[in-house]
């Protein structure tokens, strides 16, 4: 069975970000190998992509959605995100990041893949999310960057 990987918006945008060539190359490698995983994102991820101002970039990023399952964000996911915030795993300004993790958790993903080191991919946040999930009887979820897969 393929690992279930939730892709956050930063991984879509990094594929076209010429300002960070090393990260772009690593992201392109992830996309080339994505058939090794069962890839998902959420309706929130699609909404974030749709907010990209530049039409051509938005079109390119949306083209990466082909073959990726889209999870609809539910009230249960929003409630879990609010719990992450109330328990200090995320701040209120990081609500969308909390929703991404909640969507991945409640839809049974194994990993959230992201380039967002400030808000997602860090040891303290991973530990807090896992503790909150365990206390709620939910499974642990990994949060990592594309090359860590």
DSSP file (Angstrom, degrees, kcal/mol; ACC not computed):
  #  RESIDUE AA STRUCTURE BP1 BP2  ACC     N-H-->O    O-->H-N    N-H-->O    O-->H-N    TCO  KAPPA ALPHA  PHI   PSI    X-CA   Y-CA   Z-CA
    1    1 A X              0   0    0      0, 0.0     2,-0.1     0, 0.0     3,-0.1   0.000 360.0 360.0 360.0 135.4    0.0    0.0    0.0
    2    2 A X        -     0   0    0      1,-0.1    35,-0.2    35,-0.1     2,-0.1  -0.466 360.0-102.3 -74.9 143.4    1.3    3.4   -0.9
    3    3 A X  E     -a   37   0A   0     33,-0.5    35,-2.8    -2,-0.1     2,-0.6  -0.403  34.6-121.8 -61.7 141.8    1.9    6.0    1.8
    4    4 A X  E     -a   38   0A   0     33,-0.2   106,-2.3   104,-0.2   107,-1.8  -0.796  33.3-170.0 -90.5 119.0   -0.9    8.6    2.0
    5    5 A X  E     -ab  39 111A   0     33,-2.3    35,-2.6    -2,-0.6     2,-0.5  -0.945  14.7-155.0-120.7 120.9    0.6   12.1    1.5
    6    6 A X  E     -ab  40 112A   0    105,-3.3   107,-3.2    -2,-0.5     2,-0.6  -0.831  16.2-150.9 -91.7 124.4   -1.2   15.3    2.0
    7    7 A X  E     - b   0 113A   0     33,-3.3    35,-0.3    -2,-0.5   107,-0.2  -0.858   6.5-152.1-102.3 120.5    0.4   18.1   -0.1
    8    8 A X    >>  -     0   0    0    105,-2.3     3,-1.6    -2,-0.6     4,-0.8  -0.443  33.4 -98.2 -87.0 168.9    0.1   21.7    1.3
    9    9 A X  H 3> S+     0   0    0      1,-0.3     4,-2.2     2,-0.2     3,-0.4   0.765 115.4  68.4 -59.3 -31.3    0.1   24.7   -1.0
   10   10 A X  H 3> S+     0   0    0      1,-0.2     4,-1.9     2,-0.2    -1,-0.3   0.796  96.7  54.8 -61.6 -27.5    3.8   25.5   -0.5
   11   11 A X  H <> S+     0   0    0     -3,-1.6     4,-0.7   102,-0.3    -1,-0.2   0.834 107.3  49.6 -76.6 -32.6    4.8   22.3   -2.4
   12   12 A X  H >< S+     0   0    0     -4,-0.8     3,-0.7    -3,-0.4     4,-0.3   0.949 115.1  43.2 -66.2 -48.9    2.7   23.4   -5.4
   13   13 A X  H >< S+     0   0    0     -4,-2.2     3,-1.7     1,-0.2     4,-0.3   0.842 104.8  63.1 -70.1 -33.1    4.2   26.9   -5.5
   14   14 A X  H >< S+     0   0    0     -4,-1.9     3,-0.9     1,-0.3    -1,-0.2   0.768  89.9  69.5 -64.0 -24.2    7.8   25.7   -4.9
   15   15 A X  T << S+     0   0    0     -4,-0.7    -1,-0.3    -3,-0.7    -2,-0.2   0.723 111.4  30.9 -65.1 -19.8    7.7   23.8   -8.2
   16   16 A X  T <  S+     0   0    0     -3,-1.7     2,-1.0    -4,-0.3    -1,-0.2   0.227  87.7 117.5-122.1  11.3    7.6   27.2  -10.0
   17   17 A X    X   -     0   0    0     -3,-0.9     3,-1.0    -4,-0.3     7,-0.3  -0.718  35.5-179.0 -90.6 101.6    9.7   29.4   -7.7
   18   18 A X  T 3  S+     0   0    0     -2,-1.0     3,-0.4     1,-0.2    -1,-0.2   0.632  74.0  74.2 -73.5 -14.0   12.8   30.5   -9.5
   19   19 A X  T 3  S+     0   0    0      1,-0.3     2,-0.3     2,-0.1    -1,-0.2   0.712 102.1  40.1 -72.6 -19.9   14.0   32.4   -6.4
   20   20 A X    <>  +     0   0    0     -3,-1.0     4,-2.6     1,-0.1    -1,-0.3  -0.690  69.1 173.9-129.2  77.2   15.0   29.2   -4.7
   21   21 A X  H  > S+     0   0    0     -3,-0.4     4,-2.3    -2,-0.3     5,-0.2   0.838  78.1  50.9 -60.5 -36.6   16.5   26.9   -7.3
   22   22 A X  H  > S+     0   0    0      2,-0.2     4,-2.3     1,-0.2    -1,-0.2   0.943 113.3  44.9 -65.5 -45.7   17.6   24.1   -5.0
   23   23 A X  H  > S+     0   0    0      1,-0.2     4,-2.3     2,-0.2    -2,-0.2   0.891 111.4  54.5 -63.5 -39.0   14.2   23.9   -3.4
   24   24 A X  H  X S+     0   0    0     -4,-2.6     4,-2.7    -7,-0.3    -2,-0.2   0.922 108.7  48.1 -60.2 -45.4   12.6   24.0   -6.9
   25   25 A X  H  X S+     0   0    0     -4,-2.3     4,-2.0     1,-0.2    -2,-0.2   0.918 112.2  48.5 -62.5 -44.0   14.7   21.1   -8.0
   26   26 A X  H  X S+     0   0    0     -4,-2.3     4,-1.8     1,-0.2    -1,-0.2   0.867 112.7  49.2 -64.4 -35.5   13.9   19.0   -4.9
   27   27 A X  H  X S+     0   0    0     -4,-2.3     4,-2.4     2,-0.2    -2,-0.2   0.902 108.0  52.5 -70.4 -41.6   10.2   19.8   -5.5
   28   28 A X  H  X S+     0   0    0     -4,-2.7     4,-2.2     1,-0.2    -2,-0.2   0.884 108.3  52.4 -60.8 -37.6   10.3   18.8   -9.1
   29   29 A X  H  X S+     0   0    0     -4,-2.0     4,-1.7     2,-0.2    -1,-0.2   0.914 107.4  51.7 -64.1 -42.5   11.8   15.5   -8.0
   30   30 A X  H  < S+     0   0    0     -4,-1.8     3,-0.3     1,-0.2     4,-0.3   0.941 110.4  48.2 -57.3 -47.9    8.9   15.0   -5.6
   31   31 A X  H >< S+     0   0    0     -4,-2.4     3,-1.0     1,-0.2    -1,-0.2   0.872 109.0  53.4 -64.0 -36.7    6.4   15.7   -8.4
   32   32 A X  H 3< S+     0   0    0     -4,-2.2     3,-0.4     1,-0.2    -1,-0.2   0.848 116.4  39.7 -64.2 -32.1    8.2   13.2  -10.7
   33   33 A X  T >< S+     0   0    0     -4,-1.7     3,-2.3    -3,-0.3    -1,-0.2   0.275  80.1 111.0 -99.9   9.9    8.0   10.6   -8.0
   34   34 A X  G X   +     0   0    0     -3,-1.0     3,-1.9     1,-0.3     5,-0.2   0.714  62.9  73.9 -63.2 -18.9    4.5   11.3   -6.8
   35   35 A X  G 3  S+     0   0    0     -3,-0.4    -1,-0.3     1,-0.3    -2,-0.1   0.611  84.0  69.4 -69.9  -7.8    3.2    8.0   -8.2
   36   36 A X  G <  S+     0   0    0     -3,-2.3   -33,-0.5   -34,-0.0     2,-0.3   0.592 103.8  49.9 -77.9 -11.2    5.0    6.4   -5.3
   37   37 A X  E <  S-a    3   0A   0     -3,-1.9     2,-0.9    -4,-0.2   -33,-0.2  -0.841  84.5-119.0-126.1 158.4    2.4    8.0   -3.0
   38   38 A X  E     -a    4   0A   0    -35,-2.8   -33,-2.3    -2,-0.3     2,-0.3  -0.883  47.5-154.9 -93.0 102.6   -1.4    8.3   -2.7
   39   39 A X  E     +a    5   0A   0     -2,-0.9    30,-2.2    28,-0.3     2,-0.3  -0.616  21.7 165.0 -92.8 138.5   -1.4   12.1   -3.0
   40   40 A X  E     +ac   6  69A   0    -35,-2.6   -33,-3.3    -2,-0.3     2,-0.3  -0.935  12.9 176.8-138.4 162.4   -4.2   14.4   -1.6
   41   41 A X  E     - c   0  70A   0     28,-2.0    30,-2.7    -2,-0.3     2,-0.2  -0.823  30.4-109.7-144.4-172.3   -4.8   18.0   -0.8
   42   42 A X  E  >  - c   0  71A   0    -35,-0.3     4,-2.1    -2,-0.3    30,-0.2  -0.714  27.6-102.8-120.6 171.6   -7.9   19.7    0.5
   43   43 A X  H  > S+     0   0    0     28,-2.6     4,-2.3    -2,-0.2    29,-0.1   0.818 124.4  57.7 -60.4 -29.5  -10.5   22.0   -0.7
   44   44 A X  H  > S+     0   0    0     27,-0.3     4,-2.6     2,-0.2    -1,-0.2   0.912 103.8  51.3 -65.8 -42.2   -8.6   24.7    1.3
   45   45 A X  H  > S+     0   0    0      2,-0.2     4,-2.2     1,-0.2    -2,-0.2   0.912 111.0  47.6 -59.9 -43.0   -5.5   23.9   -0.7
   46   46 A X  H  X S+     0   0    0     -4,-2.1     4,-2.4     2,-0.2    -1,-0.2   0.909 110.8  52.0 -64.2 -42.1   -7.4   24.4   -3.9
   47   47 A X  H  X S+     0   0    0     -4,-2.3     4,-0.8     1,-0.2    -2,-0.2   0.912 109.2  50.0 -60.4 -43.1   -8.9   27.6   -2.6
   48   48 A X  H >< S+     0   0    0     -4,-2.6     3,-0.8     1,-0.2     4,-0.2   0.905 110.2  50.0 -63.7 -41.4   -5.4   28.9   -1.7
   49   49 A X  H >< S+     0   0    0     -4,-2.2     3,-1.7     1,-0.2    -1,-0.2   0.908 106.6  56.0 -61.5 -40.8   -4.1   28.0   -5.2
   50   50 A X  H 3< S+     0   0    0     -4,-2.4    -1,-0.2     1,-0.3    -2,-0.2   0.671  97.4  64.2 -66.9 -16.5   -7.1   29.8   -6.7
   51   51 A X  T << S+     0   0    0     -4,-0.8     2,-0.3    -3,-0.8    -1,-0.3   0.489  71.0 120.7 -84.9  -3.3   -6.1   33.0   -4.8
   52   52 A X    <   -     0   0    0     -3,-1.7     6,-0.1    -4,-0.2    -3,-0.0  -0.466  57.0-150.2 -63.6 123.8   -2.8   33.2   -6.8
   53   53 A X  S    S+     0   0    0     -2,-0.3     2,-0.5     4,-0.1    -1,-0.2   0.890  74.7  78.7 -67.7 -41.3   -2.9   36.6   -8.5
   54   54 A X  S  > S-     0   0    0      1,-0.2     4,-2.7     2,-0.1     5,-0.2  -0.586  71.1-151.1 -77.4 118.7   -0.8   35.8  -11.5
   55   55 A X  H  > S+     0   0    0     -2,-0.5     4,-2.6     1,-0.2     5,-0.2   0.902  91.8  48.3 -57.3 -48.8   -3.0   33.8  -14.0
   56   56 A X  H  > S+     0   0    0      1,-0.2     4,-2.3     2,-0.2    -1,-0.2   0.907 114.0  46.4 -63.2 -42.3   -0.2   31.8  -15.7
   57   57 A X  H  > S+     0   0    0      2,-0.2     4,-2.7     1,-0.2     5,-0.2   0.925 112.3  50.8 -65.1 -43.7    1.3   30.7  -12.3
   58   58 A X  H  X S+     0   0    0     -4,-2.7     4,-2.5     1,-0.2    -2,-0.2   0.912 110.6  49.7 -59.1 -42.8   -2.2   29.8  -11.0
   59   59 A X  H  X S+     0   0    0     -4,-2.6     4,-1.6    -5,-0.2    -1,-0.2   0.916 111.4  48.6 -62.8 -44.3   -2.9   27.8  -14.1
   60   60 A X  H  X S+     0   0    0     -4,-2.3     4,-0.7     2,-0.2    -2,-0.2   0.925 113.1  46.7 -63.0 -45.3    0.5   25.9  -13.8
   61   61 A X  H >< S+     0   0    0     -4,-2.7     3,-1.1     1,-0.2     4,-0.3   0.910 110.8  52.1 -65.4 -40.6   -0.1   25.2  -10.1
   62   62 A X  H >< S+     0   0    0     -4,-2.5     3,-1.7     1,-0.3     4,-0.2   0.817  99.1  65.2 -64.5 -29.3   -3.6   24.0  -10.7
   63   63 A X  H >< S+     0   0    0     -4,-1.6     3,-1.2     1,-0.3    -1,-0.3   0.788  91.7  64.4 -64.1 -24.6   -2.3   21.6  -13.4
   64   64 A X  T << S+     0   0    0     -3,-1.1    -1,-0.3    -4,-0.7    -2,-0.2   0.622  84.1  76.3 -72.6 -11.9   -0.5   19.7  -10.7
   65   65 A X  T X   +     0   0    0     -3,-1.7     3,-2.5    -4,-0.3    -1,-0.2   0.674  65.9 116.6 -71.8 -16.1   -3.9   18.8   -9.2
   66   66 A X  T <  S+     0   0    0     -3,-1.2     3,-0.1     1,-0.3    -3,-0.0  -0.325  86.7   8.3 -56.9 126.1   -4.4   16.2  -11.9
   67   67 A X  T 3  S+     0   0    0      1,-0.3     2,-0.5    -2,-0.1    -1,-0.3   0.516 101.8 119.8  81.6   4.9   -4.5   12.8  -10.2
   68   68 A X    <   -     0   0    0     -3,-2.5    -1,-0.3   -30,-0.1   -28,-0.2  -0.892  64.5-124.7-106.1 131.2   -4.6   14.2   -6.7
   69   69 A X  E     -c   40   0A   0    -30,-2.2   -28,-2.0    -2,-0.5     2,-0.6  -0.510  20.3-143.4 -71.7 137.9   -7.5   13.4   -4.5
   70   70 A X  E     -c   41   0A   0    -30,-0.2     2,-0.5    -2,-0.2   -28,-0.3  -0.922   8.6-153.2-106.8 121.0   -9.2   16.5   -3.0
   71   71 A X  E     -c   42   0A   0    -30,-2.7   -28,-2.6    -2,-0.6     2,-0.4  -0.799  15.7-130.9 -92.2 128.0  -10.5   16.2    0.5
   72   72 A X        -     0   0    0     -2,-0.5     2,-0.3   -30,-0.2   -30,-0.0  -0.664  25.1-119.0 -78.1 130.3  -13.5   18.5    1.4
   73   73 A X        -     0   0    0     -2,-0.4     2,-0.2     4,-0.1    -1,-0.1  -0.543  36.2-162.4 -71.7 129.8  -12.9   20.4    4.6
   74   74 A X     >  -     0   0    0     -2,-0.3     4,-2.2     1,-0.1     5,-0.1  -0.594  34.0-106.7-109.0 169.7  -15.5   19.4    7.2
   75   75 A X  H  > S+     0   0    0      1,-0.2     4,-2.7     2,-0.2     5,-0.2   0.867 121.5  58.0 -62.3 -36.0  -16.7   21.0   10.4
   76   76 A X  H  > S+     0   0    0      2,-0.2     4,-2.1     1,-0.2    -1,-0.2   0.899 107.1  47.0 -61.3 -40.4  -14.9   18.2   12.3
   77   77 A X  H  > S+     0   0    0      2,-0.2     4,-2.5     1,-0.2    -2,-0.2   0.906 111.7  50.1 -67.1 -42.1  -11.7   19.3   10.6
   78   78 A X  H  X S+     0   0    0     -4,-2.2     4,-2.2     2,-0.2    -2,-0.2   0.891 110.5  50.9 -62.4 -39.1  -12.4   22.9   11.4
   79   79 A X  H  X S+     0   0    0     -4,-2.7     4,-2.0     2,-0.2    -2,-0.2   0.900 110.0  48.8 -66.2 -40.6  -13.1   21.9   15.1
   80   80 A X  H  X S+     0   0    0     -4,-2.1     4,-2.6     2,-0.2    -2,-0.2   0.909 110.0  52.2 -65.1 -40.4   -9.8   20.0   15.3
   81   81 A X  H  X S+     0   0    0     -4,-2.5     4,-2.0     1,-0.2    -2,-0.2   0.915 108.8  50.5 -59.7 -42.6   -7.9   23.0   13.8
   82   82 A X  H  X S+     0   0    0     -4,-2.2     4,-2.9     1,-0.2    -1,-0.2   0.870 109.1  51.8 -63.2 -36.1   -9.5   25.2   16.5
   83   83 A X  H  X S+     0   0    0     -4,-2.0     4,-2.2     2,-0.2     6,-0.2   0.918 106.2  53.4 -66.4 -42.9   -8.4   22.7   19.1
   84   84 A X  H  <>S+     0   0    0     -4,-2.6     5,-2.2     1,-0.2     6,-1.0   0.906 113.1  45.1 -56.0 -40.9   -4.8   22.8   17.8
   85   85 A X  H ><5S+     0   0    0     -4,-2.0     3,-1.5     4,-0.2    -2,-0.2   0.936 112.2  49.1 -70.4 -46.8   -5.0   26.6   18.1
   86   86 A X  H 3<5S+     0   0    0     -4,-2.9    -1,-0.2     1,-0.3    -2,-0.2   0.799 111.5  51.1 -64.6 -27.0   -6.5   26.6   21.6
   87   87 A X  T 3<5S-     0   0    0     -4,-2.2    -1,-0.3    -5,-0.2    -2,-0.2   0.444 119.0-111.2 -90.1  -0.6   -3.9   24.0   22.8
   88   88 A X  T < 5S+     0   0    0     -3,-1.5    -3,-0.2     2,-0.3    -2,-0.1   0.520  85.1 118.7  89.5   5.6   -1.1   26.2   21.4
   89   89 A X  S   <S+     0   0    0     -5,-2.2     2,-0.3    -6,-0.2    -4,-0.2   0.849  88.2  13.9 -71.0 -31.8    0.2   24.1   18.6
   90   90 A X  S    S-     0   0    0     -6,-1.0    -2,-0.3    -9,-0.1     2,-0.2  -0.928  79.9-122.2-134.9 158.3   -0.7   26.9   16.2
   91   91 A X    >   -     0   0    0     -2,-0.3     3,-1.7    -3,-0.1     7,-0.2  -0.552  35.9-102.9 -92.9 167.9   -1.6   30.6   16.6
   92   92 A X  G >  S+     0   0    0      1,-0.3     3,-1.1    -2,-0.2    -1,-0.1   0.823 122.4  58.5 -60.0 -32.0   -4.8   32.1   15.4
   93   93 A X  G 3  S+     0   0    0      1,-0.3    -1,-0.3     2,-0.1     3,-0.2   0.595 100.2  59.3 -73.9  -9.1   -3.0   33.6   12.4
   94   94 A X  G <>  +     0   0    0     -3,-1.7     4,-2.2     1,-0.2     3,-0.3  -0.007  67.1 126.5-105.4  27.0   -2.0   30.1   11.4
   95   95 A X  H <> S+     0   0    0     -3,-1.1     4,-2.4     1,-0.2     5,-0.2   0.898  70.6  51.1 -55.2 -47.0   -5.6   28.9   11.1
   96   96 A X  H  > S+     0   0    0     -3,-0.2     4,-2.4     1,-0.2    -1,-0.2   0.889 109.0  51.9 -61.0 -38.2   -5.2   27.6    7.5
   97   97 A X  H  > S+     0   0    0     -3,-0.3     4,-2.0     1,-0.2    -1,-0.2   0.917 109.7  49.7 -62.8 -42.0   -2.0   25.6    8.5
   98   98 A X  H  X S+     0   0    0     -4,-2.2     4,-2.5     1,-0.2    -2,-0.2   0.886 109.7  51.5 -63.1 -38.5   -4.0   24.1   11.4
   99   99 A X  H  X S+     0   0    0     -4,-2.4     4,-3.1     2,-0.2     5,-0.3   0.908 106.6  54.0 -65.7 -41.4   -6.8   23.2    9.0
  100  100 A X  H  X S+     0   0    0     -4,-2.4     4,-2.3     1,-0.2    -2,-0.2   0.941 112.4  43.6 -57.1 -46.7   -4.3   21.5    6.6
  101  101 A X  H  X S+     0   0    0     -4,-2.0     4,-2.7     2,-0.2    -2,-0.2   0.907 114.6  49.5 -66.9 -41.1   -3.0   19.3    9.4
  102  102 A X  H  X S+     0   0    0     -4,-2.5     4,-2.8     2,-0.2     5,-0.2   0.911 110.9  49.9 -64.1 -41.9   -6.5   18.6   10.7
  103  103 A X  H  X S+     0   0    0     -4,-3.1     4,-1.3     1,-0.2    -2,-0.2   0.921 113.2  46.5 -62.1 -43.6   -7.7   17.6    7.2
  104  104 A X  H  <>S+     0   0    0     -4,-2.3     5,-2.7    -5,-0.3     4,-0.2   0.923 114.7  47.6 -64.4 -44.2   -4.7   15.3    6.8
  105  105 A X  H ><5S+     0   0    0     -4,-2.7     3,-1.4     1,-0.2    34,-0.2   0.956 114.9  42.9 -61.4 -52.9   -5.2   13.8   10.2
  106  106 A X  H 3<5S+     0   0    0     -4,-2.8    -1,-0.2     1,-0.3    -2,-0.2   0.663 111.0  55.5 -75.5 -15.4   -9.0   13.1    9.9
  107  107 A X  T 3<5S-     0   0    0     -4,-1.3    -1,-0.3    -5,-0.2    -2,-0.2   0.358 117.5-109.5 -96.4   6.0   -8.7   11.8    6.4
  108  108 A X  T < 5 +     0   0    0     -3,-1.4    -3,-0.2    -4,-0.2  -104,-0.2   0.759  58.4 162.0  80.4  25.5   -6.2    9.2    7.4
  109  109 A X      < -     0   0    0     -5,-2.7    -1,-0.2    -6,-0.2  -104,-0.2  -0.417  34.1-149.7 -74.8 155.6   -3.1   10.6    5.7
  110  110 A X  S    S+     0   0    0   -106,-2.3    32,-2.0     1,-0.3     2,-0.3   0.781  76.1  19.6 -90.7 -32.6    0.3    9.4    6.9
  111  111 A X  E     -bd   5 142A   0   -107,-1.8  -105,-3.3    30,-0.2     2,-0.6  -0.993  55.6-147.5-143.0 141.3    2.3   12.6    6.1
  112  112 A X  E     -bd   6 143A   0     30,-2.6    32,-2.7    -2,-0.3     2,-0.5  -0.968  25.8-156.7-100.7 124.1    1.8   16.3    5.5
  113  113 A X  E     +bd   7 144A   0   -107,-3.2  -105,-2.3    -2,-0.6     2,-0.3  -0.900  27.0 147.9-106.9 131.3    4.4   17.4    3.1
  114  114 A X        -     0   0    0     30,-2.2    32,-0.1    -2,-0.5  -105,-0.0  -0.984  50.3-145.7-156.2 156.2    5.3   21.1    3.2
  115  115 A X  S    S+     0   0    0     -2,-0.3     2,-1.6    30,-0.2     3,-0.2   0.259  71.4 111.4-103.3   6.1    8.1   23.6    2.7
  116  116 A X     >> +     0   0    0      1,-0.2     4,-2.4     2,-0.1     5,-2.3  -0.606  34.6 165.2 -86.5  84.9    6.6   25.8    5.4
  117  117 A X  T  45S+     0   0    0     -2,-1.6    -1,-0.2     3,-0.2    28,-0.0   0.803  71.1  56.6 -71.8 -28.9    9.3   25.4    8.1
  118  118 A X  T  45S+     0   0    0     -3,-0.2    -1,-0.2     1,-0.1    -2,-0.1   0.912 124.0  17.8 -69.9 -42.2    8.0   28.4   10.1
  119  119 A X  T  45S+     0   0    0      2,-0.0    -2,-0.2   -29,-0.0    -1,-0.1   0.693 138.6  10.0-106.1 -21.6    4.5   27.1   10.6
  120  120 A X  T  <5S+     0   0    0     -4,-2.4     2,-1.9     1,-0.1    -3,-0.2   0.746 106.2  64.5-125.9 -56.4    4.5   23.4    9.9
  121  121 A X  S   <S+     0   0    0     -5,-2.3     2,-0.3     4,-0.1    -1,-0.1  -0.522  75.6 105.0 -87.6  79.4    7.8   21.5    9.4
  122  122 A X  S  > S-     0   0    0     -2,-1.9     4,-2.4    -3,-0.1     5,-0.2  -0.986  72.7-119.3-153.7 152.1    9.4   21.8   12.8
  123  123 A X  H  > S+     0   0    0     -2,-0.3     4,-2.5     1,-0.2     5,-0.2   0.872 109.0  52.1 -60.4 -43.7   10.0   19.4   15.7
  124  124 A X  H  > S+     0   0    0      1,-0.2     4,-2.3     2,-0.2    -1,-0.2   0.925 112.3  45.2 -61.4 -45.6    8.0   21.4   18.3
  125  125 A X  H  > S+     0   0    0      2,-0.2     4,-2.7     1,-0.2     5,-0.2   0.924 112.2  51.6 -66.5 -43.7    4.9   21.7   16.2
  126  126 A X  H  X S+     0   0    0     -4,-2.4     4,-2.6     1,-0.2    15,-0.2   0.931 111.2  48.5 -56.4 -46.1    5.0   18.0   15.2
  127  127 A X  H  X S+     0   0    0     -4,-2.5     4,-2.4     1,-0.2    -1,-0.2   0.911 111.9  48.3 -63.0 -43.1    5.3   17.0   18.8
  128  128 A X  H  X S+     0   0    0     -4,-2.3     4,-2.6     2,-0.2     5,-0.2   0.921 111.9  49.0 -64.9 -43.3    2.4   19.2   19.9
  129  129 A X  H  X S+     0   0    0     -4,-2.7     4,-2.9     1,-0.2     5,-0.2   0.933 112.1  48.7 -61.1 -45.6    0.2   18.0   17.1
  130  130 A X  H  X S+     0   0    0     -4,-2.6     4,-2.6    -5,-0.2    -1,-0.2   0.891 111.7  49.6 -63.0 -39.3    1.0   14.3   17.9
  131  131 A X  H  X S+     0   0    0     -4,-2.4     4,-2.4     2,-0.2    -2,-0.2   0.926 113.0  46.2 -64.6 -44.9    0.3   15.0   21.6
  132  132 A X  H  X S+     0   0    0     -4,-2.6     4,-1.5     2,-0.2    -2,-0.2   0.920 114.0  49.0 -64.0 -43.9   -3.1   16.6   20.9
  133  133 A X  H  <>S+     0   0    0     -4,-2.9     5,-3.6    -5,-0.2     4,-0.3   0.928 111.2  49.5 -61.0 -45.2   -4.0   13.9   18.5
  134  134 A X  H ><5S+     0   0    0     -4,-2.6     3,-1.4     1,-0.2    -2,-0.2   0.914 109.4  51.3 -62.0 -43.2   -3.1   11.2   21.0
  135  135 A X  H 3<5S+     0   0    0     -4,-2.4    -1,-0.2     1,-0.3    -2,-0.2   0.807 112.1  48.0 -63.6 -29.1   -5.1   12.8   23.7
  136  136 A X  T 3<5S-     0   0    0     -4,-1.5    -1,-0.3    -3,-0.2    -2,-0.2   0.394 120.1-109.5 -91.4   2.5   -8.1   12.9   21.4
  137  137 A X  T < 5S+     0   0    0     -3,-1.4     2,-0.2    -4,-0.3    -3,-0.2   0.734  75.6 134.7  76.1  22.3   -7.7    9.3   20.4
  138  138 A X      < -     0   0    0     -5,-3.6    -1,-0.3    -6,-0.2    -2,-0.1  -0.657  59.5 -98.0-101.8 159.9   -6.5   10.2   16.9
  139  139 A X        -     0   0    0     -2,-0.2     2,-0.1   -34,-0.2    -1,-0.1  -0.359  38.9-105.7 -73.8 154.6   -3.6    8.8   15.0
  140  140 A X        -     0   0    0     -7,-0.1     2,-0.4    -2,-0.1    -1,-0.1  -0.427  33.9-155.7 -72.3 154.1   -0.2   10.6   14.9
  141  141 A X        -     0   0    0    -15,-0.2     2,-0.2    -2,-0.1   -30,-0.2  -0.999   9.7-131.7-135.5 139.5    0.8   12.3   11.6
  142  142 A X  E     -d  111   0A   0    -32,-2.0   -30,-2.6    -2,-0.4     2,-0.4  -0.611  13.8-161.7 -83.8 147.2    4.2   13.1   10.3
  143  143 A X  E     +d  112   0A   0     -2,-0.2     2,-0.3   -32,-0.2   -30,-0.2  -0.973  29.8 144.9-129.5 116.8    4.9   16.6    9.0
  144  144 A X  E     -d  113   0A   0    -32,-2.7   -30,-2.2    -2,-0.4     2,-0.1  -0.937  47.4 -98.7-149.2 167.3    8.0   16.8    6.7
  145  145 A X    >>  -     0   0    0     -2,-0.3     3,-1.5   -32,-0.2     4,-0.5  -0.482  46.7-100.8 -84.7 160.8    9.5   18.5    3.7
  146  146 A X  G >4 S+     0   0    0      1,-0.3     3,-1.5     2,-0.2    -1,-0.1   0.870 119.6  53.5 -52.7 -44.3    9.5   16.8    0.3
  147  147 A X  G 34 S+     0   0    0      1,-0.3    -1,-0.3     2,-0.1  -120,-0.0   0.725  99.4  65.1 -68.7 -15.0   13.1   15.5    0.4
  148  148 A X  G <4        0   0    0     -3,-1.5    -1,-0.3     1,-0.2    -2,-0.2   0.661 360.0 360.0 -76.4 -15.1   12.4   13.8    3.7
  149  149 A X    <<        0   0    0     -3,-1.5    -1,-0.2    -4,-0.5    -2,-0.1   0.522 360.0 360.0 -63.8 360.0    9.9   11.4    2.2
